[in-house]
Amino acid sequence: MKFLTIGTTKDAFLTLPQAEKTKQNVTAIKYVLALKKKMGDKLHFYMDPGGNRLVSIGEYSSIEEYSQSLQSPIAAAGYMNYESIPLIEVDEKALKAYVESAKAAK
């Protein structure tokens, strides 16, 4: 199963003292790096330039594995929101068939 996950820091995180924000960020980065090392090429991370949003695309063997991947220290502390979107692979033939069926439905 593939998931697109968008993690956004909550506004409450911005009100923390700088030392606490740094501590939370360091533990979160260590967690993400360990997760990436564990999953290898099945997990990819992207970050927006402002640093408020982390986007990942990962392939998981079960919902439990996916759920565990969302248990970062910064999320456990309550400073992250996640939005998850399941993805499916679409080949060209299936996509063309979908477009043709949509045209016929008009």
C-alpha positions as CSV (number, residue, x, y, z in Angstrom):
1,M,0.0,0.0,0.0
2,K,1.3,3.4,-0.9
3,F,0.4,6.6,1.0
4,L,1.0,10.2,0.4
5,T,1.3,11.8,3.8
6,I,1.5,15.5,4.6
7,G,2.7,16.4,8.1
8,T,2.2,20.0,9.2
9,T,3.4,21.5,12.5
10,K,0.7,23.0,14.7
11,D,0.7,26.7,15.7
12,A,1.4,25.7,19.3
13,F,4.9,24.5,18.2
14,L,5.8,28.0,17.2
15,T,5.0,29.3,20.7
16,L,7.7,27.0,22.3
17,P,11.0,28.5,23.5
18,Q,13.7,28.1,20.8
19,A,15.6,25.6,22.8
20,E,12.6,23.3,23.0
21,K,11.8,23.7,19.3
22,T,15.4,22.8,18.5
23,K,15.2,19.7,20.8
24,Q,11.9,18.6,19.2
25,N,13.3,19.2,15.6
26,V,16.5,17.2,16.3
27,T,14.6,14.2,17.7
28,A,12.1,14.4,14.8
29,I,14.9,14.4,12.2
30,K,16.7,11.5,13.9
31,Y,13.4,9.6,13.8
32,V,12.8,10.3,10.2
33,L,16.4,9.3,9.2
34,A,16.1,6.0,11.2
35,L,12.8,5.3,9.5
36,K,14.2,6.1,6.0
37,K,17.2,3.8,6.7
38,K,14.8,1.0,7.9
39,M,12.5,1.3,4.8
40,G,15.1,2.2,2.2
41,D,13.8,3.0,-1.3
42,K,10.2,2.4,-0.1
43,L,10.0,5.8,1.6
44,H,10.8,9.3,0.2
45,F,10.6,12.6,2.1
46,Y,10.2,16.1,0.8
47,M,10.1,19.4,2.7
48,D,8.6,22.7,1.7
49,P,11.1,25.7,1.7
50,G,9.5,27.2,4.8
51,G,10.0,24.0,6.8
52,N,6.4,23.9,8.2
53,R,5.4,20.9,6.1
54,L,6.9,17.5,5.6
55,V,5.6,15.3,2.7
56,S,6.3,11.7,2.3
57,I,5.4,8.9,-0.1
58,G,5.9,5.5,1.3
59,E,5.0,1.9,0.5
60,Y,4.0,-0.1,3.5
61,S,3.2,-3.8,3.9
62,S,0.3,-3.2,6.4
63,I,-1.8,-0.5,7.9
64,E,-0.1,-1.2,11.2
65,E,3.3,-0.5,9.7
66,Y,2.0,2.7,8.3
67,S,0.4,3.8,11.6
68,Q,3.7,3.1,13.4
69,S,5.6,5.3,10.9
70,L,3.4,8.3,12.1
71,Q,4.5,7.9,15.7
72,S,7.4,10.4,15.6
73,P,8.4,12.1,18.8
74,I,7.1,15.5,17.6
75,A,3.8,13.9,16.8
76,A,3.6,12.1,20.1
77,A,4.2,15.5,21.8
78,G,1.1,16.8,20.0
79,Y,2.8,19.2,17.6
80,M,2.0,17.6,14.3
81,N,-1.1,17.2,12.1
82,Y,-1.1,14.5,9.4
83,E,-3.2,14.2,6.3
84,S,-3.0,10.8,4.6
85,I,-4.0,9.9,1.1
86,P,-3.9,6.3,-0.2
87,L,-2.4,6.0,-3.6
88,I,-2.8,3.4,-6.3
89,E,-0.6,2.6,-9.3
90,V,-2.3,3.4,-12.6
91,D,-1.0,2.1,-15.8
92,E,-1.6,3.8,-19.2
93,K,-4.2,1.4,-20.4
94,A,-6.3,1.8,-17.3
95,L,-6.0,5.5,-17.4
96,K,-7.1,5.6,-21.1
97,A,-10.1,3.3,-20.2
98,Y,-11.1,5.7,-17.4
99,V,-11.0,8.7,-19.7
100,E,-13.0,6.9,-22.3
101,S,-15.6,5.9,-19.8
102,A,-15.8,9.4,-18.5
103,K,-16.4,10.7,-22.0
104,A,-19.1,8.2,-22.6
105,A,-20.8,9.2,-19.3
106,K,-21.2,12.8,-20.6
